[in-house]
Amino acid sequence: MHIRPILKIDIEKCAEVYLEAYNRAPWNYKFTQEKAIIYLQEYFDRNRFVGFLLTENDKIIAATFGHAKTWWTNDLIYIDELFVSPESRGKGYGKKLLEHTEEYAVTEGYEVITLMTNKHMPAFEFYQHLDYISADHFVYLFKPL
């Protein structure tokens, strides 16, 4: 197992793993390879991108795509996406990737890691198990157009 920063040349392979992870139950996304590449590339191109991938035998198993944000007390890292290949779930890879991101954040002087997930999906319990706190005072709003 090896964890390293995501490079531009990794985006296409990360998109393949993203499709494997989310174009099936329980998420059932309908991403094409082309759209997934564009989607992840937009995160990669973001100012202050923070992203890591986990490989096993040179194969991408999991990845985080996030970015650093300025906050009034100290900067934070916002994780936009975290995904693990379906055949590798339950083996601790997601946990190792988050632990690496947390170590990076501490080393770089970030105050907190934030993320958003669906309360009714398996990821919610995964994050809670790793001591991420549900902030009930925040509300996620959207408006279909």
C-alpha positions in Angstrom: 0.0 0.0 0.0 1.3 3.5 -0.9 -0.3 6.9 -0.5 0.8 9.9 -2.5 -0.4 13.2 -3.8 -2.6 13.1 -6.9 -1.0 14.3 -10.1 -2.6 15.5 -13.4 -1.7 12.2 -15.1 -3.7 10.3 -12.4 -7.1 11.9 -13.3 -8.2 9.4 -15.9 -7.4 6.3 -13.8 -9.1 8.0 -10.8 -12.1 8.6 -12.9 -12.3 4.9 -13.7 -12.3 4.0 -10.0 -14.8 6.8 -9.3 -17.2 5.2 -11.9 -16.7 1.7 -10.3 -17.5 3.2 -6.9 -20.5 5.3 -7.7 -22.2 4.1 -10.8 -23.7 1.2 -8.8 -25.9 0.7 -5.7 -26.5 2.4 -3.4 -25.5 5.6 -5.2 -26.5 4.7 -8.8 -24.8 7.7 -10.5 -24.9 7.8 -14.2 -21.4 9.3 -14.9 -19.7 8.6 -18.2 -15.9 8.2 -18.3 -15.7 11.6 -20.1 -17.9 13.4 -17.5 -16.1 11.8 -14.6 -12.7 13.0 -15.9 -14.1 16.5 -16.3 -15.6 16.4 -12.8 -12.4 15.3 -11.1 -10.3 17.6 -13.3 -12.3 20.6 -12.0 -11.4 19.6 -8.4 -7.8 19.1 -9.4 -7.6 22.5 -11.1 -9.1 24.3 -8.1 -6.9 26.8 -6.3 -5.3 25.1 -3.2 -6.1 21.5 -4.3 -5.4 18.8 -1.8 -5.7 15.3 -3.0 -4.2 11.9 -2.3 -4.5 8.5 -3.9 -3.9 5.1 -2.4 -2.3 2.4 -4.5 -1.8 -1.3 -4.1 0.6 -3.0 -6.6 0.6 0.2 -8.7 -3.2 0.1 -9.0 -5.3 3.0 -7.8 -7.6 1.7 -5.0 -8.9 4.9 -3.4 -8.6 8.7 -3.7 -9.5 11.9 -2.0 -10.1 15.2 -3.9 -10.3 18.3 -1.7 -9.1 21.8 -1.3 -7.8 24.1 1.4 -10.0 27.0 2.4 -9.4 30.2 4.4 -11.3 30.4 7.7 -11.4 33.2 10.3 -9.5 31.2 12.9 -7.2 29.0 10.8 -7.4 27.4 7.3 -9.2 24.1 6.8 -9.4 21.3 4.3 -12.7 20.5 2.7 -12.9 17.0 1.2 -15.0 17.2 -1.9 -14.8 13.5 -2.9 -13.5 10.3 -1.3 -13.9 7.0 -3.1 -12.7 3.4 -2.7 -13.0 0.7 -5.4 -15.9 -1.6 -4.6 -13.7 -4.7 -4.4 -11.4 -3.0 -1.9 -14.1 -1.7 0.5 -14.0 -3.0 4.1 -10.2 -3.5 4.1 -9.3 -0.2 5.8 -8.1 1.7 2.7 -10.6 4.6 3.2 -9.6 4.9 6.8 -5.9 4.9 5.9 -6.4 7.5 3.3 -8.3 9.8 5.7 -5.7 9.3 8.4 -3.0 10.3 5.8 -5.1 13.4 5.0 -5.4 14.2 8.7 -1.7 13.8 9.2 -1.0 16.1 6.3 -3.5 18.7 7.7 -1.8 18.7 11.1 1.7 19.0 9.5 0.6 21.9 7.3 -1.2 23.7 10.2 -4.8 23.2 9.1 -7.4 23.5 11.9 -10.1 21.1 10.8 -11.2 18.8 8.0 -14.8 19.2 6.7 -16.8 17.2 4.3 -20.4 16.5 3.3 -22.1 13.2 2.9 -25.6 11.7 2.6 -27.0 10.8 6.0 -28.8 7.8 4.5 -25.8 6.2 2.8 -23.1 3.9 4.2 -20.5 6.6 4.1 -22.2 8.5 7.0 -21.5 5.6 9.5 -18.0 5.2 8.1 -17.2 8.9 8.9 -18.9 8.8 12.3 -16.8 5.7 13.1 -13.7 7.8 12.4 -14.8 10.5 14.8 -16.2 12.9 12.2 -19.0 14.9 13.9 -22.4 15.5 12.4 -23.2 19.2 12.6 -26.9 19.3 12.9 -26.9 23.1 13.0 -25.9 23.2 9.4 -28.4 22.7 6.6 -27.6 21.7 3.0 -30.0 23.6 0.7 -30.5 23.2 -3.0 -33.0 24.5 -5.6 -33.9 22.3 -8.6 -34.2 24.4 -11.8 
